[in-house]
């Protein structure tokens, strides 16, 4: 999960702690309590008892608890087996473990430009029997 450039775990919101307002952290934050507001950090880890009620912007997010809001990650989002996510996820990589609950929409964005699917066009990847070669 953590690359060479990532920092060690630097900020912890413990179980039983409630934070109201925007949280901005350089490095990694682990949330085992409740954050009511937006979270901005290099990496965000939501423990099984953790909850975010707001939007999250980060390089990567691992959700083991609950998130109600949108997640925008530049690298990866992972929903663990007991995770509950309500909102939109925008990330190049998304992993959803068995047992996780995800209610919302996801958008896999990468380094390339907009795909044809975003323009409402459908492109066949594998030709079917009887399909002509010209499209």
Buried (B, 14 or more C-beta within 10 A) or exposed (E): EEEEEBEEEBBBBEEEEEBEEEBEBEEBBBBBBBBBBBBBBBBBBBBBBBBBBBBBBBBBBBBBBBBBBBBBBEBBBBBBEBBBBBBBBBBBEBEBEEEBEBEBEBEEBEEEEEEEEEEEEEEEEEEEEEEEEEE
